[in-house]
């Protein structure tokens, strides 16, 4: 798993390493050396490079000074620019700019800093037309548009969650000797290969009852499309059976079964998804949630129906999927720190929280959380969330013993399908149901599936893929 740290966690890891006997100067020397080594590997020959190194006042600037010392005499020209220096002409013919202005110690808004720092950030972005930019640990204030970032010990959450995350460019994680025991293990980045175990070939003797029965409750009059999309997505991802309880059945795919909303049948259902197009139904939602024992996903109007209530879940078996507005209604306040809010809510309410948005967060009640890296502006369209609800419900139905993994996989696949759809259809033309056409390709990226015999012909026992 790829670990990520917040800036505060990284500062604490530095402090613990220093307290355990590694001097801060040694960590700084190692950090500068790792950046210099990356530059040597990537921009050879060094004697063809003209380098400008921009250094701040703190440890990040100290790292930059180490880089300067290691490059001195090895590059064609070297200019070190300190934020404390008086303004002077810059080498605009530089081919390499190293951003060591602000590191993880930077807080707040760039507008609150002195004008000199802001001028240097503007200069790095605009005044070096021939240069590649390498950021040290993190792009300064996430405003410098780096081609590469050499970060230390682990990924930094800010580089993943910031609206300016693309400014990090290619990210290289370098080891500077901070022991694992000093690094928190509560935040990770989802990767395609995490989900390979969920998509192994099915056994030849399986049947629909082996893959769960999803019940979707939603689709009040005039909103049946939402529930229909959720049900279709659950079936497409592989649930064995799907029933949709909604106002009327005319918009349901023929593969889906139907219950009227006023006579919902819970017997033999293995996953419950409540909310898509439901409308505010406080009593119905409360009745359905009472004494439930199967995994339950609450979305959309299901969330609005429990907002303000003293709701507690059943651990990872209770999955909530709010967008930021729904999250604000659940908590009574708008989150200024999405990650902190997701961590706190999942633990306090004992739920698996999927906080949707740019880089969706999946937070578990045990304190762990994952950042999802996939997604596209193409997903900013009505119905996209209903598809995600169905994908989660369908995967949980198949893998109830691995709920947290199934949830993370569904979020990853949803975002990746959006990327694939946008690449072909443009970000403007993707409809929510289009995502399902790109789902197979996204699944293959997590676990390339062995080919099956063609036309139903028997295969040799020697070559038959094993489940």
N, C-alpha and C positions, 0 to 999 in steps of 0.2 A: 504494500500500500504506500502511496505517496503522501507523506506527512506535510501539513501546512501549519504555520505558526502565525499568530497575530504579532504585531510589533511589540506589544507589551510582553508577550510570552518570550519573544526573542531577547528582549532586554533582560528579562529574568534569567534566561538560560545563560547569557553572558555573565551575569552577576554570579550565578551558581558555579560556573566554570572557574571564574576568577577566585571565588571563595574556596574552591577545592584545590587551588594551587597553581592554576595556569594564569600567569600574569596577563593583564590586558594588553600590554605591549606585544606579547607573543601572539595573541589572537589577531591583533592588528597586522603583525608581520605576515602571518599565515594568510590572512584575507588579501592583502596586497599581492602576495606571491601567487595566489590562485588566479587573480585577475591578470597579472602579468603573464602567467603561463597560458591562459586562454588567448590573450592577445597574440602571443608568439605563435600559437598553433593556428590561429584563424587568419592572421594578417601578415604572414610571411611573404617576402623577406622584410624583416623589421627595418632594415636600412633604406627601404623605399617609402617609409611612413613619416608623415609630419604629425606629431601628436600635441594636442592641447589637453591638459588635465585641470579640471575646475574643482577646487577643494573648498569645503565649508570649514566651520569652526570646530566641529565635533569629531567623533570617532570615524565617521564616514570620510571626512576630510583627511584624517590621519591615514586611513587606508589608501587614499589617493596619493598622498605623499610617498608612501611605500612604493606604489606603482611607479611614480616618477623616478625614484631612486633606482629601481630595477631596470627602467627603460633608458636611463641616461647613458648616452654614448652608444646606444644600440639603434636609435632611430635617427632619421635624417635631420629632424628638428624637434625640439621639445620646449613647450611653453607651459609653465605652471601658473595658474590664475587662482589666487586666494580671494575669498569673499571679503577679507579685511583689507586687501590692497586697494590703492586708489585706481580708478578706471584707467586702462591703458589700451593701446591698439591690440587687437587680437590677430593671430595668424589665420587669416581667412582662407589660406591655401591648405589648411590642415586636412589630412585624410583620415584622422582618427581623433575623436573627442571622448574623453573619459569623464563621466559625470560622477563626481564624488562630493557633491554639494550638501545634500541632505540624505540621511539614512533613515532607519526605523525610529530614530528619536524625534523626527519631525511631527508636530501636532498642528491641527487646525488648518486654517485657510492661508494660502500663500499671500493673500492681500494683507495679512496681519504682520508679515515679515518686513524687514527693511527693503527698500527699493533696489538696492544693489543685488540681492539674491534674485529678485524677480527679473532684473535686467539680464543676469547671467543665464537664467532659464530661457528667456526669450532668445538670447544670443545662441545658445546651444541648439535651439530649434530652428533658427532662421539664418544664422550668419556663417555657416560652414557648408556651402553647397557641395563640396567634394567629400565630405567626411561621413564615416560611419560612427555611430554613437554607442559606447559601451557604458551602461550604468553599473555602479558599484552597489551591490546588495538590493537596491530598489531605486527606480527612477525618482529623482528628486521631486517631492510633493506629488508624485504620479503625474507630473506635468511635462517632464522631459520625454520626448518621443525617441526612445532608445531603439536601436536595431537589435541589441543584445543586453541582457541583464545577467551578471554573475552574482548570484545570491548565495548566502552562506547557511549551512546546516540544514535548511529546509525551505520549501516555498513559503512566501509571505502571503498571508490572506489578503492583504490590501492589493497585491498584484493580481489577484484572481477576482475580487469582488468589486473593485473600483470601476466606475463607468469608464475610466481611462485605462482599463487593464491592458488594452492593446498596446499601450505605450511601453510595456515591458519588452516587446519584441520576443526574440528567442531567449528562453530562460535556461540558464545553466546552474545547477545546484552544486556548490563546491563544499568539500569537507574541510573544516578548519580545526578539527580535533575537539569539538564539544561532545562529550559522551552522551549516548542515547538517554541515560537516566536523567539528564538535565533537560531533555526535550519533552514537552507534554505530548501525549498520544491521544488527543481528543478531537483533532480536526484533520480531515484527509480529503484528497482529490479523487473523485471517481474516475476509473479508467475502463476502457472497453473490456480488457481481459479479466476484470473482476467478475464478470458475469458469465463466463464460459460454461460453468457447471450447470447453469439453468437451461442451456440450449443444446444439450447432448441428444443424439438420436433417441427416439422413443422405442421401447421394446415392441417386438412384433405382436405380442399378445395383449397389448393394452386396449382399453375401450374408453368411451366418453366418461364413464363414471370415475375413472382414475384421475381426471384432470379438473375436478371441482365443478360446483354449480353456483354461479354468480347471480345474485338478485340485485337488480338496480331499482331503486325507488326514487321516482322523480316525475318530470313531464306532466305538470298540471296543464289544464286546458290552455292551448295557445303556445305551450312550451315543450311539446312532446319531442321535438327534434333533439333537444339536449339529452334526454334519456335514451333516445334511439341511437345517438352517436356513441354514448357510453357503452351501451350494450353491444353494439357492433365492434367497438374496439376491444372489449373483453373477449369476444368470440375470436376476433382476428389474431390476437396474441396467443390464443391456444386454450382458453377455458373450454372444458368439455360441454357444459350446458350454460345457457344464459337466459334468465327470465327478466323481463322488464315490467315493473308495475308503474303504469302511467294512465293518463286520462283516457286515451283510446289508442288502438293498435295500428292505425292505417299507415303510420310512418315507419313501422318497424320492418327490418329486414326479415326475409322468410326464415332465416336460421334462428330467430329469436322467439321465445315464448312470451306470453303476455298474461299479466294479472291486472284487473282493475284496481285503482288506488284504494277503493273502499273495501277491498277484501284481499288484503295482502296475505300470501301464504308463505310462512317461514320454514316449514318443514322440509328437511333434506337439503336446504341451502347451505353452502359452505363458506360463502363470503357475501357480505352485505355492503352495497354502495348506496349511500343516501344523499340526495340533494340536487342533482342536475335538473334544472327547470322545475323544481318542486314548488317554489313559492314558500312564503313563511307558513310553517306548519308546526308550531311549537308542540302541540299535543301529540301529533302523529310521530314526530321525531322522538319525543320523550318516551312514548309507548314502545317504539321499535328498539330503542337503546336499553330499555329496562331488561335486565336479566339475560342479555345477549351473551353467548359463549363463542360465537364464530368471529373471525377477523372482520372488522368493520371499518369502512372508509367513509368519512364525512366531508362533503364538498359543497360549494356554492350555497344554495338556500338551506341546506342542512346545517352549515356553519352559522348562517344568520339566525337560524332557529334556536341555536344553543348560546348565541352571544349574550353576555351578561349573566349567564347561569354559572353556578359553581360546579362546572363540569370537570370530571376526572375520568381518565381512560383506563384501559386494561393493559398498559404497557405498549409494546410494539404492535399488538393486535388491534389497537385503535389508531387509525391513520387519519390525520387532518391535513387538508390540502388548500390552505388559504392563499389568495393573492394579497398584496399589501393592504388593500382596503378592508378585506375580510379579517385580516390579522388585527388591524386597528379596532375593529368592532369586537373581536374576541378579547382583546386586552384592555380596551377602553382608552388606548393612547396610540399615537402614531410612532412607530419605531424609528429612532435615529440611527441605531446600530443593529442592522438586520441579524448579524451573527449572534450578538449577545442576546437579542430578543428571542431568537429561535432556540438557543441553548436553554435559556431560562424557562420558556414556556413548555418545552418538551419535558423537562425535569419536574417542574411544578405541577403540571397537569397529567403526567404519566402517560404521554402519548408519543407516537411517531409523527413528527411534524414535517410536512413538505411545504416550505415557505417559497412560493413561486416568485419568479421575477428574473432579472438578469443574473445568471449564475444561481439557479435554484439551490436552496439549502435543504438538506435532509438531516434533521436533528432527532436523536433518540433519547429515551428517558434515562439511559445510563450515562449521559453526558457526552457521548461521542456525536460527531456531526461530519457530514460530507458536503463538499462543494461540487456541484454538477457543472462540467465545463461545456456541455453541448447546448445548442439553441440558436435561434435566429429571429430577427424581427418579423419574419414571416409568421411566427406563432402569435403575433399580436392581432388576433382576429377571433371573433366569436366562435365558440365551439371547440377551440383548441384545448381548453381546460377540461371539457367533457371527454375528449379523446384520452387525455392523460388519466383521468379517473378510471376509464375503462381498462386502460393498459395496466394500471396498478392492480385493479381488482382481478383481472384475468391472470396475471402472473402470480399473485398471492394465492389464488384458487389452485394453481398447479404446484406451488411450493410453500404450503402453509408452515412448514418447519423452518423456512428461511425468509421470513417476512421482510426483515430489514434489507436483505440482499435483493429481493424481488422488487421492493419499492425503489431502491436506487437504480436498478436495471431499467425499470419502466420510465423513470425520469430521464435517464441517459438516452434510451431509445427514442423517446418522444422528441427530445432536443435534436438528436442526430437525424431523425426522419425529417424534421423541419429544415435542417441544413441541406440535406440531399434534395428535398423538394424545391427549396429556394434556388439551388444551383441550376435546376432544370426549368422551373416555372417562373422564376424571379421572386423576390420577396413580396411583391404586390399581389401576385395571382394565386398564391397557395390558399386553398380552402382547408378547413379542419379535416374533412374526410380524405383529402389528398394524402395526408400523412400516412394513412394505412397502406397506400400503394408503395411507399418507400420503407416500410417497416421490415420487410424481408432482407433488404440490403443492409440495413442497420444491424439486424440480428447477426448476419454473416460476419460483420466486423467484430463482433464479440467472440464468436466461435465458428470458424469455417466448418460448415457441415459436410460430412462425407457424402459423396454422391450415392444415390440409391439405384438399384437396377432399373433399367428403362422398360417401359411398356409392361410392367408387372412380371417380367421374366425372372425365373429363379436365379439366385446367385450361388456361387460356390461357398460352402461353409468356411473355406479358408479366407475368402475375401469379404465375407459379410461383415459390415461395420458392427462393432459391439456397442450396446448402450452404455 
